[in-house]
Amino acid sequence: MLRFVLRRLALMVPVLVGLSILLFAWVRALPGDPARALLGQRATPEGIARVNEVYGFNEPLVGQYFTYVKALLTGDFGRSIKTGQPVTASFLEKFPGTLELGLAALLLAVLIGVPLGYFAARHQGRFLDTFIVSGSLLGVVTPVFFLAILLKLVFADWLGILPTTLRQDARMNATHVTNFYVFDGIITQEWDAAWNAMVHLVLPAIALGTIPLAIIVRITRAAVADVLNEDYVRTARSKGLSSRVVSRRHILRNALLPVVTTIGLQAGLLFSGAVLTETVFAWNGIGKYLFEAIGQRDYPVLQGFILFIAIIYALINLAVDVAYGVIDPRVRVS
């Protein structure tokens, strides 16, 4: 297993190199000029030339790329054109907010999606199955931004029971140790701050987690339905094993492989969905920061943040592959 992990980590290197080339070309193909976006109304030909010289934008693209790669090898992801802050520091500041939101959304999707998919498969062709499948289809086709706006309209504007923006009430005098607001409230025993952060998580987590939830429901239903017809399930029942044992040992365990794959993929895709969700809810995370960086043509931030997200996505997929061997001993790494 260790050899497999090391081999997968080594394979990440050419993938990240290829991604860096595509990312570098894509960022510079964006319409607009970072120097002009930085200077705004104060932009003059002399000022634009000065900014381009400072950031090396006046060099040939090939030279810019190799300068960028050379800096990456030393762990330098550059500095934001807009704020001047190191990209790594900005990512570490914003990432806890996105991770907290993503974990809440994924937890919601898994804890609701897997049981619903299981029950739908066990009641195929009945009303419960039809209702769950129809609901999951609705969840898949509903755009994230539309659902987010609808949730704000109903639960915040009409009912007034949940907050609409930010990660925590601005008037809350909370201690932020790790920038994970719920966790910070727990470790500092500021229970009002922890509860306030959890309340602020509700609507964004529902908006972000709805599509993964719907997909997990459908994949779980299909996987469990396939396993139900296997010979070893009928054999286990004929041996007189209880329904709980058959469900846990023979049905769920064998149906989990495609479900785990789906959960891993959805965990990575939550970062892309977070851009829209964080923008709608003014959530202080990497999604909102990336959205602002696109408008400002902040090349270092775009390149650095997307590379960080790609690394995290690759590590999540590695964790999924390792989980295969834990869930099903029959899986052998070749």
N, C-alpha and C positions, 0 to 999 in steps of 0.2 A: 504493500500500500504506500509506503514511504517513497519507493522508487516511482510509483505512478504519480504521486503528488509532485515530486521534483521534475518529472518529465513534463507534466502539464504546466508547471510554472515556467519551464524553459520554452515551451511552445508559445507562451504569452508574449515573449520578446518580439518575434517577427510580426505578430498580430498588432502589437502596440506601435511598432515602427511603421507598418503600413497605415495604421490609423493616423499616426502623426502626420504622414505625408498628405493623406486625403484631407485631414482637418486643416492643415496649413493652407492647402490650395482652396478649400471651401471658404475659410474665413476671409481670405484676400479676394475672393470672388464676390463677396457681399457688396452691394451698391453702397456708395458713400465713402467718405474719407475720415479716418479716425482723427486726424489733425484738425479738420474742419469741425467735426463733432465736439472735440475738446474745447476749441476756441470759441465756437458759437458765433455770435454777432461780432466778436472782436477779431474774427479771422481776417488776416491780410496775407498776401503772397509771402512776405518776409516771415511772418509768424508761422505759417504752414510749413515753410521750408525749414525753419528752426526745429519745429516739433518732429518733422520727418527725419531730420539729422540726428536728433537726440535718441529716437527709438529705432534708427536704422532702416526706416521705410524707404529711404532713397537708394538703398543698395539693391543689386539684382536679387530676384526671388530665390535663386539657388543659394546665394550667399546668406540671405536672411534665414533660410531653413537650416543650413549647417551651423550658423551662429546659435539658433534656437536649440538645436539638438545638443550642441556642446554645452550650453547652459543647463539643459535637462540632465545631462550626465553628472553634473555637480549638484543636482537637487534644486536648481534655481529655475522656477517656473515663470520668472519675470515679475514685473510690477504692473499694477493696474494703471492704464493711461489716465483714467478719470480721477482716481483717488491717490495714486502713488503708493498704495499699500501693497506689500508682497502678495502674490496670488495664493501662495500656500497658507499665509495667515488668514486671508479672506475666506478660503475654503474651510479651514478649521473653525472659523467663527460661524459660518453659515451652515455647515454640514449637520451639526447636531439638531437644528430645527427640522431639516428635511428628513433626517434619520428618525427622529421622534415621530414625525407625521407618517412616514412610510411604515414604520413598525406598527403603529396604531391601525393603519389601513390594512396592512397584511394580516394582523391578528384578527381583525374583524372579518376579513375575507375567508381565512382558514377556519376559524371557530364556527362560522355560520355556513360557509360553502361546503365543507366536507360532510357534515351531518345531513344537510339538505340533499346533496347529491346521493348519499347513501340511501336515505329514505325514499327518494324518487325512484332509485333502481329497484328497491325492494317492493315498490308498489307500481310496477310498470303497467301502463294502460289505465290506471285508475285516476280518480279526480286529483289526488294529491300529486301524482306524477305530472299530470297535465298542467296543474297550477304552478308547480315549481319550475318546470321547463319553460312555460310561457313567461314567468317572472324573470328567469335568467336571460331569456332572449331580449326582454325589454331592457335589462341592465346592460347587456352588451352593446346595444344600438344607441343608448343614450349618451350623448357627448358629455365629457367631464365638465366643461365650462358651463353647459346648460344646466346640468344637475346642481352644480355649485351655486349658481345664481338662483335657481328654484328653491334650494334649501335655505339660502339667506332670506329670500322673500317670505317663505312660510314661517320658519322657526325664529327668525330674528325680527323681521319687520312686522309681520302680522301677529304672531303669538308673543313675541318679545321674551322668549324663554332661554335663548342661547345667544352668545355674542357673535358678531359678524366678522370681525377682523382681529389681527394681531395674535400673538402666541399667549399673551397674558395681559390682564388689565394694566394700562399704563400707570394707573395710580397705585398699583401694587408695589410696595417696597420690599421686593424679594431679593434674596441672596442667590446669585448665579455663580456656581462653582464650576460646573462642567458645561453649561449652556444647554443641558437637557433639563428643561424647566420642571417637568414632573419629578424626575429623579432628584434634582436639586432641592425641591421642596420637601422630599422625603428624608434625604440625608441631613438636612439642616433642621428637620422637624418643624418646618413652617407649613403646617398642614393646610392653612388657608391658601397659600401660594400654590401648593401641589394641586389642590382641588380646582382652583381657578385655571391653572394650566390644562387640567384634564377637561374642564368644561369647554375651553377654547379649542380643544382637539376634536370635539365631537363632530361638528359639521364638516370641517376639512377632511377628516378621516373617512366619513361616510361618502363624501363626493369622490375622493381618490380611490377608495376601496371597492366601490360598486362594480366596476368592470372586472377587476380580478376576482371578486366574489362570484359573479355570474359565470365566468370562464371556469373557475374551480368547480362550481356546481355541475356544469355540463361534462367536464372531464371525469369527475368522480362518478357521476351517474353512468357514463359509458364504460368506465373501467370496472365498476362493481357489477354491472349487467353482464359483462363478458365473463367475469369470474364465477358468477352464479351458475353458469351452465357447464362449468368444468367438472370432470369426473371425480377429482379429489374432494370436491365439495359434497357431491352426492355420497361418496364413500364415507366421509366423515359423519354425515347425518345417519347413514345406515348403521354405523357403529354405535349409535346411541348417544353421541356427544351432544351436550346442551347447545341451544341456539346461540347463547352468548359466546361459548368457546368456538363454535364454527365461524361466527361472525368475526371474532377478534383474530383468531389464528389462521384461518383459511381464506376468508373473504377479504377483509380489510388489508391484511398484510400483503397479499398478492396483488391487490388492486392499487396499492400505494405508489408503485414506481412511476406510472405516468402522472399521478397526482403530484408527487414530489417534484418531478420535472416541470410541471406547469407552475407550481408555487415558486420554484427558483426563477423561472423566466419572468413571472409576474413581479417578483421582488425587484428584479433589475429594471423592468419597464415602469415601475412606480416612480422612478426618478424623472422619466420623460413626462408622465402625467402630472408630476408635482409642479412643473412649470406653470400650467394653466391653473391648477388649484391654488398654488401659493400667490399667484397674481390676483385672483379673484378675492381671496381672503386676506390679502396684504400680509402674508405669512413670511417671516424673516428667515428665508432658507435659500438654498442654492438655486432653486427654480426661479424665484422672483429675481434674484441677483443676475442670473443668466439672461433673463428677459430684458432687464435693464441694460446689460452689457451689449446685447445685440443692437439695441437702439443707439447706443453710444459708440458702436464699432470698437469696443475695447478688446482688441485682438488677444493680448496676454491672458485676460480673464476667460475668454471663450475657449482658447486652446487648453489652458490649464485645467479648467473645471471639467471640460468634456473628457480629457484624458484621465482625470481622477475618477470620473463616473465609469469610464470604460474599464479601468483597473478593478473597481468594486464589482462591476458586472461580471468580469472574468472570474473573480474570486468566488462570487456567489455560485456560478456554474460549476466551479471546482468542488465547492462544498456539496452541491447536489450529487455530483458523481461519487463522491466519497460516501454520501448517505445511502447510495444504492447497496453497497456492501453491508451496511448496518441493518437495513430493512430486510434484505433478502440474501441469506448466506449463499444462495446458488449463484449469485453474480460473482464472477471472478474477473479480476483485472488482467487483461492480456497485454 
